[in-house]
Amino acid sequence: VTIAVYSFFLFSVLGEQFLDPAQNLPNNIIDLYVPVFSLLQFFFYIGWLKVAESLINPFGEDDHDFEFVALIKRHLEMSYLLADSSPQEQPTMVQEAYWDSTLQAQTEQAELCTVAFQLANRFIQPEEV
């Protein structure tokens, strides 16, 4: 990608020259002017290229990169703490304020499901009279 950006700039500098062959100027080989828009385009492309190069390796050795080893150590330690079960650390079950209301809501929902199931069966397989 780096070679492509630099070669694009080289070819755009050569390609954007204004050579008028109708004037028949002597030594009409290279037009010497500063291609402002090509330079601006080149600076943007080089800036994007540098950002892309830094994004390729975000866990590098620079000061502004992530500390990869410390991050892995922390995640490994936390995963061991989460996976390690010890019987002394079992939480006690505490009855909260909505304990009875959730039980009541579950029984009401179960009753509604059975009624809906009975109605659905009645329409699918009608009773013979």
Phi, psi and chi 1 to 4 in degrees:
 res  aa     phi    psi   chi1   chi2   chi3   chi4
   1 VAL       -  -37.0  173.2      -      -      -
   2 THR   -63.6  -44.1  -54.4      -      -      -
   3 ILE   -64.5  -37.8  -65.2  170.9      -      -
   4 ALA   -64.8  -40.1      -      -      -      -
   5 VAL   -67.3  -45.1  169.1      -      -      -
   6 TYR   -67.7  -39.5  -74.3  117.3      -      -
   7 SER   -69.5  -35.2   61.8      -      -      -
   8 PHE   -60.7  -42.7  172.0   76.5      -      -
   9 PHE   -64.7  -42.5  175.4   68.2      -      -
  10 LEU   -61.7  -45.9  177.0   69.4      -      -
  11 PHE   -70.1  -32.6  -69.8  130.6      -      -
  12 SER   -71.5  -33.3   68.2      -      -      -
  13 VAL   -66.0  -42.8  164.8      -      -      -
  14 LEU   -71.8  -35.1  -66.3  174.9      -      -
  15 GLY   -77.9  -22.4      -      -      -      -
  16 GLU   -94.2   11.9  -70.1 -176.2   10.3      -
  17 GLN   -75.3  144.0  -68.8 -176.8    6.3      -
  18 PHE  -103.2  101.7  179.1   71.2      -      -
  19 LEU  -114.0  117.0  -61.9  175.2      -      -
  20 ASP  -100.6  103.3 -169.5   10.3      -      -
  21 PRO   -70.9  -13.4   19.5  -24.8      -      -
  22 ALA   -73.4  -19.9      -      -      -      -
  23 GLN   -80.3  -17.3  -67.8 -178.1   -5.3      -
  24 ASN    51.1   50.1  -69.1  -30.7      -      -
  25 LEU   -77.8  143.1  -62.8  173.3      -      -
  26 PRO   -72.5  148.0   22.6  -29.4      -      -
  27 ASN    56.0   43.5  -63.9  -31.1      -      -
  28 ASN   -82.2   63.3 -165.6    8.1      -      -
  29 ILE  -104.2  -53.3  -61.9  172.2      -      -
  30 ILE  -130.7  133.5  -65.3  177.4      -      -
  31 ASP   -90.5  123.9 -170.6   13.9      -      -
  32 LEU  -100.3   92.9  -62.2  175.8      -      -
  33 TYR  -142.6  163.9   82.0  101.8      -      -
  34 VAL   -93.2  115.3  177.5      -      -      -
  35 PRO   -78.0   93.6   25.5  -30.3      -      -
  36 VAL   -63.6  -47.0  176.6      -      -      -
  37 PHE   -69.5  -32.8  -70.1  109.9      -      -
  38 SER   -67.4  -39.4  -67.1      -      -      -
  39 LEU   -65.2  -41.6  -75.9  174.9      -      -
  40 LEU   -62.8  -43.1 -171.4   63.4      -      -
  41 GLN   -63.6  -40.3 -173.5  179.3   23.4      -
  42 PHE   -63.6  -42.4  174.9   70.8      -      -
  43 PHE   -65.5  -38.2  -69.8  136.7      -      -
  44 PHE   -65.0  -44.6  -80.5  117.7      -      -
  45 TYR   -63.8  -41.0  -75.9  167.5      -      -
  46 ILE   -67.1  -38.1  -69.9  -62.2      -      -
  47 GLY   -62.4  -45.0      -      -      -      -
  48 TRP   -64.1  -35.1  -69.2  -25.6      -      -
  49 LEU   -66.2  -41.5 -179.4   69.4      -      -
  50 LYS   -67.1  -38.0  -64.3  -59.8  177.0 -173.5
  51 VAL   -65.0  -41.9  167.9      -      -      -
  52 ALA   -65.0  -37.8      -      -      -      -
  53 GLU   -65.4  -35.5  -74.4  174.7   -4.9      -
  54 SER   -75.6  -27.9   68.2      -      -      -
  55 LEU   -78.5  -17.5  -71.7  177.0      -      -
  56 ILE   -63.9  -39.7  -74.2  174.6      -      -
  57 ASN  -126.7   82.1 -172.0   10.5      -      -
  58 PRO   -73.4  -14.9   26.1  -32.0      -      -
  59 PHE  -103.5   40.8  -57.0  112.0      -      -
  60 GLY   -77.5 -162.5      -      -      -      -
  61 GLU  -100.7    2.0  -61.4  -65.4  -32.4      -
  62 ASP   -76.7  169.7  -63.6  -22.2      -      -
  63 ASP   -71.5  -29.7  -68.8  -23.5      -      -
  64 HIS   -89.9    3.9   61.8  -84.7      -      -
  65 ASP   -90.4  166.6  -67.8  -28.1      -      -
  66 PHE   -72.8  145.5  -65.7  111.9      -      -
  67 GLU   -84.4   96.9  -66.6 -178.1   16.6      -
  68 PHE   -69.8  -43.6 -173.8   64.8      -      -
  69 VAL   -65.6  -44.7  175.4      -      -      -
  70 ALA   -64.1  -37.2      -      -      -      -
  71 LEU   -65.2  -44.2 -167.9   65.6      -      -
  72 ILE   -65.8  -41.4  -68.2  -65.5      -      -
  73 LYS   -60.9  -43.3  -78.7 -176.7 -179.6  177.5
  74 ARG   -64.6  -45.6 -177.7 -166.8  176.0  -80.1
  75 HIS   -65.3  -36.9  -73.6  -38.2      -      -
  76 LEU   -66.2  -42.7 -168.6   61.9      -      -
  77 GLU   -64.8  -42.3 -177.7 -179.0  -15.8      -
  78 MET   -65.7  -38.5  -71.8  -63.2  131.3      -
  79 SER   -67.3  -35.9   65.6      -      -      -
  80 TYR   -66.2  -39.1  -76.4  150.0      -      -
  81 LEU   -67.4  -36.0  -72.4  174.2      -      -
  82 LEU   -72.5  -35.5  -72.5  172.5      -      -
  83 ALA   -83.6  -21.5      -      -      -      -
  84 ASP   -79.1  114.9 -173.6   24.1      -      -
  85 SER  -106.3  127.2   62.4      -      -      -
  86 SER  -121.0  136.0   56.8      -      -      -
  87 PRO   -66.5  -18.7   15.6  -21.3      -      -
  88 GLN   -75.1  -17.5  -64.4   86.2    4.2      -
  89 GLU  -104.9   27.8  -64.0  179.6   10.4      -
  90 GLN   -74.2  131.0  -65.5  -65.9  -32.5      -
  91 PRO   -72.5  147.5   23.7  -30.8      -      -
  92 THR   -82.2  147.1   57.4      -      -      -
  93 MET   -87.0  121.0 -164.6  164.3 -172.8      -
  94 VAL  -113.1  134.4  177.7      -      -      -
  95 GLN   -82.0  117.9 -159.2  171.7   26.9      -
  96 GLU   -88.1  179.7   60.5  179.0    9.3      -
  97 ALA   -67.9  -28.9      -      -      -      -
  98 TYR  -102.6   22.7  -58.8  104.4      -      -
  99 TRP   -61.5  -49.6 -178.8  -82.9      -      -
 100 ASP   -73.2  -33.8  -65.6  -31.7      -      -
 101 SER   -68.9  -34.0   63.9      -      -      -
 102 THR   -70.2  -37.1   55.8      -      -      -
 103 LEU   -65.5  -40.6 -175.7   62.6      -      -
 104 GLN   -66.3  -41.7 -177.1 -178.4    1.9      -
 105 ALA   -64.1  -36.1      -      -      -      -
 106 GLN   -68.0  -39.5  -73.2  176.9   -6.6      -
 107 THR   -69.1  -38.9   54.7      -      -      -
 108 GLU   -63.5  -39.6  -71.5  174.9    0.8      -
 109 GLN   -66.7  -37.9 -175.4  178.8    7.3      -
 110 ALA   -66.4  -38.9      -      -      -      -
 111 GLU   -65.3  -42.1  -71.1  173.4    1.8      -
 112 LEU   -63.9  -37.1  -74.2  174.6      -      -
 113 CYS   -66.0  -40.7  -73.6      -      -      -
 114 THR   -67.7  -38.9   54.8      -      -      -
 115 VAL   -65.0  -43.8  169.5      -      -      -
 116 ALA   -63.3  -38.1      -      -      -      -
 117 PHE   -66.0  -40.9 -176.5   69.8      -      -
 118 GLN   -65.5  -39.5  -70.1  171.8   -5.1      -
 119 LEU   -66.7  -40.4  -76.0  174.1      -      -
 120 ALA   -64.7  -39.7      -      -      -      -
 121 ASN   -66.9  -33.7  -79.5  -22.4      -      -
 122 ARG   -66.5  -39.3  179.3 -179.4  -81.2  170.7
 123 PHE   -76.9  -29.7  -73.7  112.5      -      -
 124 ILE   -77.4  -47.0  -67.6  173.3      -      -
 125 GLN  -121.7   91.9  -61.1  171.9   -5.1      -
 126 PRO   -67.8  147.5   17.2  -22.5      -      -
 127 GLU   -75.4  140.0  -64.5  177.3    9.4      -
 128 GLU   -85.6  131.1  -66.4 -178.2   16.1      -
 129 VAL  -102.1      - -179.6      -      -      -
